[in-house]
Structures are given as C-alpha cells and as structure tokens.
Amino acid sequence: MLAVILGTGPSLTPDQLEHVKQAQAAGKCKVFGMNNTWMDAKLDVFLACNPEYYSHFWDKGLKDYPCEKWTWDKSTATKYDITHIHGKWGDGFSKTHLHYGHSSGFQAPGLAYYMGFRKLILLGYDMGYAPDYNGKTRQIGSKPRHYFGEYPSQLQHWPSVKVKDGVFTELIEQFEKVKEINTDLEIVNCTPGSYMTCFPMMDIKEAL
C-alpha cells in the first residue's frame, strides 16, 4: 500500500488534499501528516518533531483528533499517552528506530518506512522558502513559508545554517542519502515546484 506524506509547504492545496482523501477512502493509501496538517486533512498517522507542538495544540483539538500519534520524545509520549518510538541521529531511514533529521519533514516518511511502507508519495514538500528569506534576521521573505501562513510565535523556527538562498540544502542532502541507502524504498515527489529533484516528480492524481 502507498503512504502519502503531507508536508506543510505553501504549494499544498485543498484540491490536492481532496484527491488524497478520495484515494484514502478507496483503501489505496494511508496518510501520514505533520504539524498543522491534522487541521485540514484526514490523517491515519500524525507526528510532530517538536514536543512544544504537542504542548501547544493538545487541548486545542489535537487530543481528540482520531488518528495514531507518535513522538520520539519519551516524556511527551508518557504525558499524552501517545506512541513512543526511539530516535537517534543517523543517515537514511531505519527499520528499528527513527532518525531525527532536524525536522518533521524527515521524521514522518522515516516513520512510514519503519512501519513497513515501501512506496511513499510526498506532497507539500516545497523544500524551500522565498529567496529573500533570512533566518538570522527572522525575515519571512516575499512568500509564505507554509500553506497555512505562520505558526504561533512560540512555535516558529528560523533556520539559517541549513537554508541557503531559501533552499533547504541540508534536508535535501539527507533525502539524497535516503535514496542511496534505502534501495528497497520508492519515493515519488508530487510537490509542484519542489526544490528537491532527486526523486521522480509526478502529479498527485497520476501518482494515486
């Protein structure tokens, strides 16, 4: 079965989500999502990289959202009675644990791989901000960073070293290692205009 991984890039649209929803209802895929995607999609599995995300949104609807919820953070798993997965630093995806990868965007497909999925569709993986984004000065730039706008101020992140001219260079390099290491895994990127070109690109309707 396919696993559709929903990122939060600005290219994600309601039309794309509707195609995913229809495929999900037909039993063609399981849907993994991160961060605010639970507010706009029907997820089977949810993961947030940062424990602070659970703290902020747990009583704002996330607690009652009906899907599996996972975290690498033991204290967060215990506090909210959600599923814990051991995490550590490493290249590629693992069948026995989660690799951190600095982001939910890396951890969510890694979790799908851990759960046995071997064909992944990435959606909302723009892998970049505006060219005039500046993490050091907290300058968003000339276009939104996420399809929904911005996170609450206490949850905002301002990467600088890992972003060059708006492009997520380090995260893209991590996915290039996934392609090299996890040869049993097929990834299709269905994100229009994505900066990550190491995987085949396809329209979401065709991929599903």
C-alpha positions as CSV (number, residue, x, y, z in Angstrom):
1,M,0.0,0.0,0.0
2,L,1.1,3.6,-0.6
3,A,1.9,6.0,2.2
4,V,1.1,9.7,1.4
5,I,3.2,12.0,3.5
6,L,1.8,15.5,3.9
7,G,4.3,18.3,4.4
8,T,3.3,21.9,5.2
9,G,4.9,23.7,2.2
10,P,2.9,26.6,0.6
11,S,2.1,24.6,-2.5
12,L,-0.3,22.3,-0.7
13,T,-3.9,22.9,-1.8
14,P,-7.4,21.8,-0.9
15,D,-7.7,20.2,-4.3
16,Q,-4.6,18.0,-3.7
17,L,-5.9,17.0,-0.3
18,E,-9.3,16.1,-1.8
19,H,-7.5,13.7,-4.2
20,V,-5.7,12.1,-1.3
21,K,-8.9,11.8,0.7
22,Q,-10.6,10.0,-2.2
23,A,-7.7,7.6,-2.6
24,Q,-7.6,7.0,1.2
25,A,-11.4,6.3,1.3
26,A,-10.9,3.8,-1.5
27,G,-8.3,2.0,0.5
28,K,-5.4,2.9,-1.8
29,C,-3.2,4.7,0.7
30,K,-2.5,5.6,4.3
31,V,-2.0,9.2,5.1
32,F,0.8,10.5,7.3
33,G,0.9,14.1,8.4
34,M,2.9,16.5,10.5
35,N,2.2,19.7,12.4
36,N,-0.9,21.6,11.2
37,T,-1.9,19.1,8.5
38,W,-4.3,17.4,11.0
39,M,-6.4,20.6,10.9
40,D,-7.0,20.2,7.1
41,A,-6.7,16.5,6.2
42,K,-7.9,13.2,7.4
43,L,-4.7,11.6,8.8
44,D,-4.1,8.0,9.7
45,V,-0.8,8.8,11.5
46,F,0.4,12.1,13.0
47,L,3.9,13.1,14.1
48,A,5.4,16.4,15.3
49,C,9.1,16.7,15.6
50,N,9.0,19.2,18.5
51,P,7.5,18.4,21.8
52,E,6.4,22.0,22.1
53,Y,3.9,21.4,19.3
54,Y,2.0,18.8,21.3
55,S,2.1,21.1,24.3
56,H,0.5,24.0,22.4
57,F,-2.1,22.2,20.4
58,W,-3.1,19.2,22.6
59,D,-6.0,21.0,24.2
60,K,-6.8,22.9,21.0
61,G,-8.2,19.8,19.2
62,L,-5.2,17.6,18.7
63,K,-6.1,15.4,21.8
64,D,-9.5,14.5,20.3
65,Y,-8.2,14.1,16.7
66,P,-8.8,10.4,15.7
67,C,-5.5,9.0,14.4
68,E,-2.3,7.4,15.7
69,K,0.0,9.9,17.3
70,W,3.7,9.4,17.5
71,T,6.8,11.0,19.1
72,W,10.4,10.3,19.7
73,D,10.3,12.2,23.0
74,K,9.7,9.8,25.9
75,S,8.3,12.4,28.3
76,T,5.8,13.7,25.6
77,A,4.6,10.1,24.9
78,T,4.1,9.5,28.6
79,K,2.4,12.8,29.3
80,Y,-0.2,12.5,26.5
81,D,-0.3,8.7,26.3
82,I,0.8,8.5,22.6
83,T,3.1,6.1,20.9
84,H,6.8,6.4,21.5
85,I,9.5,5.5,19.0
86,H,13.2,5.5,19.9
87,G,15.1,8.2,18.0
88,K,18.7,8.9,17.2
89,W,20.9,10.7,14.7
90,G,21.7,8.7,11.5
91,D,21.6,8.7,7.8
92,G,18.7,7.2,5.8
93,F,15.6,5.6,7.3
94,S,15.7,2.7,9.7
95,K,13.5,-0.4,10.2
96,T,14.1,-0.4,14.0
97,H,14.0,3.3,15.1
98,L,13.6,6.9,13.9
99,H,16.3,9.2,12.7
100,Y,15.9,12.8,13.8
101,G,16.8,14.6,10.6
102,H,16.2,18.0,12.2
103,S,12.5,18.1,11.1
104,S,9.1,16.5,11.0
105,G,9.5,16.5,7.2
106,F,12.2,13.9,7.6
107,Q,10.8,12.0,10.5
108,A,7.3,11.4,9.0
109,P,8.5,9.4,6.0
110,G,11.0,7.7,8.2
111,L,8.2,6.6,10.4
112,A,6.3,5.3,7.4
113,Y,9.4,3.3,6.4
114,Y,9.7,1.9,10.0
115,M,6.0,0.9,9.8
116,G,6.7,-1.2,6.7
117,F,5.7,1.1,3.8
118,R,8.0,0.9,0.8
119,K,6.3,3.3,-1.6
120,L,5.9,6.9,-0.4
121,I,4.3,9.9,-2.0
122,L,5.5,13.3,-0.8
123,L,3.1,16.2,-1.0
124,G,3.7,19.7,0.3
125,Y,7.5,19.2,0.2
126,D,8.4,22.5,-1.4
127,M,11.8,22.3,0.4
128,G,12.4,26.0,0.4
129,Y,11.2,29.4,1.4
130,A,11.4,32.7,-0.6
131,P,14.8,33.5,-2.0
132,D,14.8,36.6,0.3
133,Y,14.2,34.6,3.4
134,N,16.7,35.3,6.2
135,G,16.7,33.2,9.3
136,K,19.3,35.3,11.1
137,T,17.1,38.4,10.9
138,R,13.8,36.5,11.1
139,Q,12.7,37.8,7.7
140,I,10.0,35.6,6.2
141,G,10.5,36.9,2.8
142,S,8.2,37.6,-0.2
143,K,6.1,34.4,0.0
144,P,4.6,32.3,2.8
145,R,6.6,29.6,4.4
146,H,3.7,27.3,4.9
147,Y,0.4,26.6,3.2
148,F,-1.5,28.0,6.2
149,G,0.8,31.0,6.8
150,E,2.8,31.0,10.1
151,Y,2.8,29.0,13.3
152,P,2.1,30.8,16.6
153,S,5.2,32.9,17.5
154,Q,6.3,30.5,20.2
155,L,6.4,27.6,17.7
156,Q,8.2,29.5,14.9
157,H,11.6,28.3,13.7
158,W,14.2,30.4,11.9
159,P,16.8,28.1,10.3
160,S,19.8,29.9,8.9
161,V,22.7,27.4,8.5
162,K,20.5,24.7,7.0
163,V,18.9,27.1,4.4
164,K,20.8,28.7,1.5
165,D,19.1,31.3,-0.7
166,G,15.8,29.9,0.6
167,V,16.5,26.3,-0.2
168,F,16.6,23.6,2.4
169,T,20.0,22.3,1.3
170,E,20.8,20.1,4.3
171,L,17.4,18.5,4.4
172,I,17.6,17.8,0.6
173,E,21.1,16.2,1.2
174,Q,19.5,14.0,3.9
175,F,16.9,12.7,1.4
176,E,19.6,12.1,-1.2
177,K,21.2,9.8,1.4
178,V,17.9,8.0,1.8
179,K,17.8,7.4,-1.9
180,E,21.3,6.0,-1.7
181,I,20.9,3.9,1.4
182,N,17.3,2.7,1.3
183,T,17.3,0.9,-2.0
184,D,14.1,-1.0,-1.1
185,L,12.1,2.2,-0.9
186,E,10.4,4.1,-3.8
187,I,9.7,7.8,-3.3
188,V,7.7,9.9,-5.6
189,N,7.6,13.7,-5.1
190,C,4.2,15.2,-6.1
191,T,5.0,18.7,-4.9
192,P,4.7,21.2,-7.7
193,G,7.9,23.4,-7.9
194,S,9.8,21.4,-5.3
195,Y,13.5,22.2,-4.9
196,M,14.1,18.5,-4.2
197,T,14.6,16.8,-7.6
198,C,16.4,13.6,-6.5
199,F,13.1,11.6,-6.7
200,P,10.7,11.2,-9.7
201,M,8.2,14.0,-10.0
202,M,4.6,13.3,-10.7
203,D,1.2,14.9,-10.4
204,I,-0.7,13.7,-7.4
205,K,-3.7,12.5,-9.5
206,E,-1.4,10.4,-11.6
207,A,0.5,9.0,-8.6
208,L,-2.6,7.9,-6.8
